[in-house]
């Protein structure tokens, strides 16, 4: 990571809850009609083991950039998206970390969380989580790491199913995709400034 990007990541990382120690994390700041003011790139990946936590390098999975479309009033597609890449041979390492992957947007979301849902997207195709949840401070999409219904075309709730759909040989090639937090606001809804937000990818048993 370049030093110019390091300080904002460190600042936002301090704002994350303690449970985010098992995560890839990065932070962003969103205000109405404002660009994302965040460092881009993964700070740390840690997976849970029987004896504690083990650091995983960003050569397995990286956060590449953020996108946002949250105008002051709801009109059309309102979303926050995180562009990510599973690196060559990275999926094998991810499968060794755990069985579940939670994609989490955290912040002061009490007024908008009920309008939000999370999905993964590859080349315009959506992969929906097996479970969605929201609270006053989080929107969460939970995915399986493995394909739970082997070779079923409609089974799109795992990282493995996204990799298979891509048709890319992930042993030798990286796979880029998006994690999208979409907000279905009523037309003309006055969208509040969301301020500081953080993104977490947590891989657990």
LINPEUR-V529398 format. One record per backbone hydrogen bond with DSSP energy under -1.0 kcal/mol. NH is the residue of the N-H (numbers start at 1). CO is the residue of the C=O. If there is no record, write none. Layout:
BEGIN
((NH | CO) (NH | CO))
END
This chain:
BEGIN
((5 | 2) (9 | 5) (10 | 6) (11 | 7) (12 | 8) (13 | 9) (14 | 10) (16 | 13) (20 | 17) (21 | 18) (22 | 19) (24 | 201) (26 | 199) (28 | 197) (30 | 195) (33 | 70) (34 | 31) (37 | 29) (43 | 25) (47 | 54) (49 | 52) (52 | 49) (54 | 47) (56 | 45) (60 | 57) (62 | 85) (64 | 83) (65 | 83) (67 | 81) (69 | 79) (74 | 189) (79 | 69) (80 | 181) (81 | 67) (82 | 179) (83 | 65) (84 | 177) (85 | 62) (86 | 175) (87 | 60) (89 | 170) (90 | 87) (94 | 90) (95 | 91) (96 | 92) (97 | 94) (98 | 94) (99 | 204) (100 | 204) (101 | 143) (102 | 202) (103 | 141) (104 | 200) (105 | 139) (106 | 198) (107 | 137) (109 | 107) (109 | 136) (112 | 109) (113 | 109) (115 | 112) (116 | 113) (117 | 182) (119 | 180) (120 | 127) (121 | 178) (122 | 125) (125 | 122) (127 | 120) (130 | 142) (131 | 142) (133 | 140) (135 | 138) (139 | 105) (140 | 133) (141 | 103) (142 | 131) (143 | 101) (144 | 157) (145 | 99) (152 | 149) (155 | 152) (156 | 154) (159 | 144) (160 | 145) (162 | 158) (163 | 159) (164 | 160) (165 | 161) (166 | 162) (170 | 168) (172 | 169) (173 | 169) (175 | 86) (177 | 84) (178 | 121) (179 | 82) (180 | 119) (181 | 80) (182 | 117) (183 | 78) (184 | 115) (185 | 183) (188 | 74) (189 | 186) (191 | 72) (195 | 30) (197 | 28) (198 | 106) (199 | 26) (200 | 104) (201 | 24) (202 | 102) (204 | 100))
END
